[in-house]
Amino acid sequence: MKMSIILGIDPGSRFTGYGVIKQQGRSFTYLGSGCIKALSQGEDLASRLQTIFAGVSEIILQFKPDMFAIEQVFMAKNPDSALKLGQARGAAIVAATNSGLTIAEYSARQIKQAVVGTGGADKSQVQHMVKTILKLAGTPQADAADALAVALCHGHSHESLTKLAGQASKVVRGRLR
């Protein structure tokens, strides 16, 4: 059974959550999580994007993930906020691609569905399920829990696709081997 290390990112222009898990089959193990605080380098957006890029790059060096998953941009009520979120995602994605990682993207609804079982779950439900699935002693901070949920969503999706690919290779001209 192949083991993978998955880095999940919950992007934000002020706080970017990250979560790292190890997956072996259907089993998940917590490796680390936290938040990149992009406020300490100054209030201008360029400095915050640099902090996100450097932070994600450092996490990649530390944990050496095989897979990278990130939450897609959702259309917020404030277009300016959506643009800043998109730029924060871009900084994280460039850090991942510079490290040779393939990018997987999931909507907030897909992530919640994979972890909680309903796409309309709230933050506290996501935190609770992440804590339960990963057998954590305490409840992770909201941004870190969201990032761990992104990683778990990718793990579930990757496992399902791997199984489907295995089943498809057994089918020859409409018959099972």
Secondary structure, DSSP 8 states (H G I E B T S, - for coil): --EEEEEEEE--SSEEEEEEEEEETTEEEEEEEEEEETTTT-SSHHHHHHHHHHHHHHHHHHH--SEEEEE-----SSHHHHHHHHHHHHHHHHHHHHTT--EEEE-HHHHHHHHTS-TT--HHHHHHHHHHHTT-SS---HHHHHHHHHHHHHHHHHHHHHHHHHHHHHEETTEE-
